């Protein structure tokens, strides 16, 4: 836990030791096929997209049963900031969440289109759901202009990928 926390910038909200302890103790993870897919430098920051295969062994919930093993391949984005001579982590999350954040922050339709065009492999249902979560959170926070904008982005992407169900959800929320 201490080693992982030392990778983080002290200038951002980072995971707590208790959160990390829970994650680390919830299963035994082995990572393989770790690949840096792409790095996106921007000023004093760099976003690094990483793909990895995770095998997780979880203890059996029923005594006498074998442990459960899951196998998955996922993509994360790690955002680092230059602090002195070091690169420190300021954010980690799924690639879809990262793209959804950037779409939400894009000032124009042209800027959003550029983001979607740059990373077509991420324009899928996971991105739509990430946009939906952000818009839903804005609605819960009673930030209705942000919620409306978020559901409009969700609608745009759902139409782009041809997902009628998620298009309907976006329309319903609007």
C-alpha positions, 0 to 999 in steps of 0.5 A: 500500500505504501509503495503504491501511494508513493507513486501518487502526487501529493497535490491530488485526492488519491486512494486511501490506505484502507481502500487499497488494503481492501482492493489488494486483499480481495483477491490475488492478481497476476498481470500479464501481456502488459502493453503501453498502447499509447501515450498522450503528452500535454504540457506537464501531464501525460496520459498513458493508455495501458492494456493488461490481462488480469488473472484474479484468484478469489478465495472460495466463499463456501468452505471446502470449495476451490477458489474462483479464478477470473480472467479478463483483459482491460484497458486503463488510462493513467495520468501523470504530472511532472513534479520536479524530477519525477512523474507522479500519478494524478488519476487512474481509470478506465479508458472509456471514463477518460474519454468521457471526461475529455468529451465532457470538457471539450468546448465545441462539437468540433473538439468532441468530434476530433476526440471521437475520431482520434480513438475510434476503438473506444467509441462503444457501449462502455463510452456511452455508459460512462457518459450516462453515469456522468450525466446522471451524477450531474442530475443528482447534483441538480446541475441540470445544464451539465446533465442535459449536455451529458445526455446529449453527448450520450445520445450523439455517441449512441447514434454514432454506434447504432445502439438504439436501446442506449439512444432511447435511454438518452432521449428518456433522460433528456 
